[in-house]
Amino acid sequence: MTADQQDSSAQPVGSHEGLTGGWWRDAVVYQIYPRSFSDSDGDGHGDLQGITQRLGSLADLGVDCIWLSPFYVSPGADAGYDVADYRDVDPMFGSLADFDALVQTAHSLGLKVITDIVPNHTSIEHKWFQEALAADPGSRERDRFHFRDGRGKGGAEPPNNWQSAFFGPAWTRITEADGRPGQWYLHMFDSGQPDWNWGNEEIHEEFRSILRFWLDRGVDGFRVDVASSLVKPEGLPDRATNDAEEDFFAGVLGIEGHDVAPVFSVEDEAMHEIYRDWRRVLAEYGDDRILTGEIWLPPKQVAPWLRPDEMHQVFNFGYLESGWNAMNIRRVIRATLAANGEVGATTTWVLSNHDVVRHATRFGYPPGGPRLFGVRASDPQPDAELGLRRARAATLCMLALPGSAYLYQGEELGLPDHTTMDDDFRQDPAWFRSGGAQAGRDGCRIPLPWEADQPALGFNRTGKTWLPQPEPYAKFARSVQKGDPGSTLELYRSALALRRRMALGSGDLAWLDLGDDSVLAFHNGPLLSVTNMGNSHIKLPTGDVVLASSPLDGDVIAADQTVWLTQ
């Protein structure tokens, strides 16, 4: 059945044409995990100078913006998400001068720069937490955090039943200055990451100051870590079983044991007022600085965070978690466009990031399995060829959607996770806190391969890497793929160029029913995108093929393939 025989009356279901201004509305944002991007000094850890030296490759790729995961001073309990000093660069990554040079170079190449900000928690080495440890219970210093007396005999039990997103209790007991067992402090993640008390105005003022510090240095916005969990319920009561929430975590996300922080109340206006306040701070610098929230919620519950005076964007984790399933993806796209449209917000699309198994690996497993939180050598291994084929098709489908797209470093090379890493190399706190039950996120954070014939595959000149690169990474190196028309790198470059030329990010979407629920087909402006997620080929619609995720074989679209056409 040809496209011109299909639903010719299909109506647009999502449009960005009526939305005003804002470079972010259709931007392609490239996430850089600094420790694993490029290492300029050869110590085995990526750094800011290494990023600056490689920015030309990202401009060549065709992205609009880079997002930097944390590079702040940190003891590294959670790979930099335990921030000890929010206003300085960790020596591992360089200096403030290196950061300024990075921003200047990025802007000269036409790239925006957004940075991570971590407002839910800090580090046990932050000076304010050290002051709290030295202070008395009930003091001003302890009120910046959540210190509580324990329950049970001698206060030996945690103050409530909350669990850490990294497994185990969300409370750690301290030893008081006089040597006695003392109070407990709350940490929704690792014990090295105490939660801030956002009921304390001093925390609000501190973060206003932090925002201005980086805005003064030229950043174009912030990705807000754990954005929906800052405000805790009054009195920190025990959590009753919440069927709706458990259904979300276990069903929508497929998580057995949480690796994301719980959302306490999406209706809590105190939480939303924080971002209204931040939005006012950003407005002091013009109307082009943005907030992007990490919020693990379904589209309908995400939308309130995107009201005109709050966040500019929120990550679409429902899309990331939809799996290789056309019906699931169609539902998420429809729900996202409808919910965001109600508040006049742009949409975002994402398939991989630093917290999840890369989609080239996820799609190498049979659909419908549990959500993977890392893969060990002793686990069933993915079908690497199938995973890459589906990953390329999924990316091409995503880049045809209206809105903004987020890419994770290395996905343009088709990188899989390192799934056979020796456990002795693992560093993720989730690995240790789960007692080895969860592999954690190290597998998606492996240093990138740049040049196949260089030490550490071009990551640096010494061959040192903080995590080991698997042997197959050599064939994914950028030097191998550049200029090869069949490579994943060139597929991304072509797709991003077409996306820009055809204004797909600011277009509108109209579904086509090709009579097969396993096929995802839609128009976006002049483009027809068709993705075959079934097990058999389908007839190629009429039109001119402008791009395909894998080589075409005659007049059919094969299983696990996406084709872009114009008509």
WOHUQUI-V137336 format. One record per residue. RES is the residue in one letter. D_CENTER is the distance of its C-alpha to the mean C-alpha in Angstrom with 1 decimal. Layout:
RES|D_CENTER ; RES|D_CENTER
This chain:
M|38.2 ; T|37.3 ; A|34.9 ; D|37.9 ; Q|39.2 ; Q|36.2 ; D|35.5 ; S|36.8 ; S|36.6 ; A|32.8 ; Q|31.6 ; P|28.3 ; V|25.9 ; G|23.2 ; S|24.0 ; H|22.7 ; E|26.1 ; G|27.3 ; L|24.5 ; T|25.6 ; G|24.2 ; G|20.8 ; W|19.4 ; W|15.9 ; R|17.2 ; D|17.1 ; A|15.2 ; V|13.3 ; V|10.6 ; Y|10.1 ; Q|7.7 ; I|10.3 ; Y|10.4 ; P|14.0 ; R|15.7 ; S|15.3 ; F|15.6 ; S|19.4 ; D|22.1 ; S|24.9 ; D|27.2 ; G|27.1 ; D|26.3 ; G|23.7 ; H|20.7 ; G|18.9 ; D|19.8 ; L|19.8 ; Q|22.9 ; G|21.5 ; I|18.6 ; T|21.4 ; Q|23.5 ; R|21.0 ; L|19.9 ; G|22.6 ; S|21.0 ; L|18.0 ; A|20.5 ; D|22.3 ; L|19.4 ; G|19.4 ; V|16.1 ; D|16.6 ; C|14.3 ; I|12.4 ; W|9.8 ; L|10.9 ; S|9.5 ; P|12.6 ; F|16.0 ; Y|18.2 ; V|21.1 ; S|20.2 ; P|22.1 ; G|19.0 ; A|19.2 ; D|15.4 ; A|14.6 ; G|14.9 ; Y|13.3 ; D|17.0 ; V|18.3 ; A|22.1 ; D|22.6 ; Y|20.3 ; R|22.7 ; D|23.0 ; V|21.4 ; D|21.7 ; P|24.6 ; M|22.5 ; F|20.7 ; G|23.7 ; S|25.0 ; L|24.6 ; A|26.8 ; D|24.3 ; F|21.6 ; D|24.0 ; A|24.9 ; L|21.4 ; V|21.0 ; Q|24.5 ; T|23.9 ; A|20.7 ; H|22.6 ; S|25.6 ; L|23.7 ; G|22.5 ; L|18.8 ; K|17.2 ; V|15.4 ; I|12.9 ; T|12.3 ; D|10.6 ; I|13.1 ; V|13.6 ; P|16.2 ; N|16.4 ; H|17.9 ; T|19.4 ; S|21.2 ; I|24.6 ; E|25.7 ; H|25.1 ; K|28.6 ; W|28.5 ; F|27.7 ; Q|30.5 ; E|32.8 ; A|32.0 ; L|33.0 ; A|36.2 ; A|37.0 ; D|38.7 ; P|37.4 ; G|37.2 ; S|36.9 ; R|35.0 ; E|32.9 ; R|31.8 ; D|31.1 ; R|28.1 ; F|26.5 ; H|27.3 ; F|30.3 ; R|32.5 ; D|35.6 ; G|35.2 ; R|37.0 ; G|39.9 ; K|42.6 ; G|42.1 ; G|38.6 ; A|37.4 ; E|34.9 ; P|31.5 ; P|31.8 ; N|30.0 ; N|28.4 ; W|24.7 ; Q|22.6 ; S|19.8 ; A|16.3 ; F|17.2 ; F|20.5 ; G|23.9 ; P|25.2 ; A|23.2 ; W|26.3 ; T|28.0 ; R|31.6 ; I|32.9 ; T|36.3 ; E|38.1 ; A|39.9 ; D|43.2 ; G|41.8 ; R|41.6 ; P|38.7 ; G|37.0 ; Q|34.4 ; W|30.9 ; Y|27.6 ; L|24.5 ; H|21.2 ; M|18.6 ; F|16.9 ; D|19.0 ; S|22.5 ; G|21.8 ; Q|19.5 ; P|22.0 ; D|20.8 ; W|22.2 ; N|24.8 ; W|23.9 ; G|27.4 ; N|28.7 ; E|29.1 ; E|29.0 ; I|25.2 ; H|24.8 ; E|26.9 ; E|25.2 ; F|21.8 ; R|23.6 ; S|25.1 ; I|21.9 ; L|20.4 ; R|23.7 ; F|23.8 ; W|20.7 ; L|21.7 ; D|25.1 ; R|23.7 ; G|22.3 ; V|18.6 ; D|17.6 ; G|15.2 ; F|12.7 ; R|9.1 ; V|10.5 ; D|9.4 ; V|10.9 ; A|12.4 ; S|14.6 ; S|16.5 ; L|18.3 ; V|21.7 ; K|23.4 ; P|26.4 ; E|29.7 ; G|31.5 ; L|28.5 ; P|30.2 ; D|29.7 ; R|27.2 ; A|29.1 ; T|27.9 ; N|26.0 ; D|26.3 ; A|24.0 ; E|21.2 ; E|22.0 ; D|22.1 ; F|18.6 ; F|17.1 ; A|19.5 ; G|20.0 ; V|17.1 ; L|14.5 ; G|17.2 ; I|16.6 ; E|19.7 ; G|19.3 ; H|16.3 ; D|13.4 ; V|11.9 ; A|14.2 ; P|16.8 ; V|17.2 ; F|20.7 ; S|21.8 ; V|20.1 ; E|23.5 ; D|24.0 ; E|25.0 ; A|24.8 ; M|21.0 ; H|21.0 ; E|23.6 ; I|21.4 ; Y|19.2 ; R|22.5 ; D|23.8 ; W|20.8 ; R|21.2 ; R|24.8 ; V|24.0 ; L|21.9 ; A|24.9 ; E|27.1 ; Y|25.6 ; G|25.9 ; D|24.0 ; D|21.3 ; R|19.0 ; I|15.9 ; L|13.7 ; T|10.3 ; G|9.7 ; E|7.3 ; I|10.0 ; W|10.4 ; L|13.5 ; P|15.4 ; P|16.0 ; K|19.3 ; Q|18.2 ; V|15.3 ; A|17.9 ; P|19.8 ; W|17.0 ; L|17.4 ; R|21.1 ; P|22.5 ; D|22.8 ; E|19.4 ; M|15.8 ; H|15.6 ; Q|12.3 ; V|10.1 ; F|7.1 ; N|9.1 ; F|8.3 ; G|12.0 ; Y|11.8 ; L|9.4 ; E|11.9 ; S|15.0 ; G|16.0 ; W|18.7 ; N|20.8 ; A|22.0 ; M|23.2 ; N|19.9 ; I|18.0 ; R|20.9 ; R|20.9 ; V|17.3 ; I|17.9 ; R|21.1 ; A|19.9 ; T|17.1 ; L|19.6 ; A|22.3 ; A|20.5 ; N|19.0 ; G|22.3 ; E|24.1 ; V|22.6 ; G|22.7 ; A|18.9 ; T|17.0 ; T|14.6 ; T|11.1 ; W|10.2 ; V|7.5 ; L|8.5 ; S|6.6 ; N|4.1 ; H|6.1 ; D|6.7 ; V|8.1 ; V|11.2 ; R|11.0 ; H|12.4 ; A|15.5 ; T|16.3 ; R|15.4 ; F|17.6 ; G|20.3 ; Y|21.1 ; P|23.2 ; P|21.6 ; G|21.8 ; G|21.2 ; P|19.3 ; R|15.6 ; L|15.3 ; F|14.2 ; G|15.3 ; V|18.5 ; R|21.7 ; A|24.6 ; S|26.7 ; D|24.5 ; P|25.2 ; Q|23.8 ; P|22.1 ; D|24.0 ; A|22.5 ; E|24.4 ; L|23.5 ; G|19.8 ; L|19.8 ; R|22.0 ; R|19.8 ; A|16.6 ; R|18.5 ; A|19.9 ; A|16.6 ; T|15.2 ; L|18.5 ; C|18.5 ; M|15.1 ; L|16.4 ; A|19.5 ; L|18.1 ; P|18.8 ; G|16.2 ; S|13.2 ; A|11.0 ; Y|7.8 ; L|8.6 ; Y|7.6 ; Q|10.7 ; G|13.5 ; E|12.7 ; E|15.4 ; L|17.7 ; G|17.0 ; L|16.1 ; P|16.2 ; D|15.4 ; H|18.3 ; T|19.9 ; T|23.3 ; M|22.5 ; D|25.3 ; D|24.3 ; D|26.1 ; F|23.3 ; R|20.5 ; Q|19.2 ; D|16.4 ; P|18.1 ; A|17.2 ; W|19.6 ; F|22.3 ; R|22.0 ; S|22.1 ; G|25.2 ; G|23.7 ; A|23.1 ; Q|19.3 ; A|18.4 ; G|15.1 ; R|12.3 ; D|14.6 ; G|15.0 ; C|11.8 ; R|12.4 ; I|15.8 ; P|17.3 ; L|17.3 ; P|20.7 ; W|22.3 ; E|26.0 ; A|27.4 ; D|30.7 ; Q|29.5 ; P|28.9 ; A|25.5 ; L|25.0 ; G|25.0 ; F|22.3 ; N|25.3 ; R|29.1 ; T|29.9 ; G|28.1 ; K|26.5 ; T|22.9 ; W|21.3 ; L|20.1 ; P|22.4 ; Q|21.7 ; P|23.0 ; E|26.1 ; P|24.7 ; Y|22.2 ; A|25.3 ; K|25.6 ; F|22.0 ; A|22.8 ; R|22.4 ; S|26.2 ; V|27.0 ; Q|25.0 ; K|25.9 ; G|28.7 ; D|28.7 ; P|28.5 ; G|27.4 ; S|24.4 ; T|20.7 ; L|20.4 ; E|23.2 ; L|21.9 ; Y|18.7 ; R|21.1 ; S|23.4 ; A|20.9 ; L|19.4 ; A|23.0 ; L|24.2 ; R|21.4 ; R|22.5 ; R|26.2 ; M|26.1 ; A|24.1 ; L|21.9 ; G|19.2 ; S|22.0 ; G|23.9 ; D|24.6 ; L|24.3 ; A|27.3 ; W|27.3 ; L|29.8 ; D|31.3 ; L|32.4 ; G|33.9 ; D|31.4 ; D|28.6 ; S|26.8 ; V|26.6 ; L|24.1 ; A|26.0 ; F|25.7 ; H|27.0 ; N|25.1 ; G|27.9 ; P|29.8 ; L|27.4 ; L|27.7 ; S|24.8 ; V|25.8 ; T|23.8 ; N|25.9 ; M|24.3 ; G|27.7 ; N|30.0 ; S|32.5 ; H|32.8 ; I|33.3 ; K|35.5 ; L|34.0 ; P|34.4 ; T|36.7 ; G|35.4 ; D|34.4 ; V|31.6 ; V|29.4 ; L|26.7 ; A|26.1 ; S|23.4 ; S|26.3 ; P|30.0 ; L|32.0 ; D|35.0 ; G|37.6 ; D|37.0 ; V|34.5 ; I|30.7 ; A|30.2 ; A|28.0 ; D|24.4 ; Q|24.8 ; T|23.7 ; V|26.3 ; W|26.3 ; L|29.8 ; T|31.7 ; Q|34.8
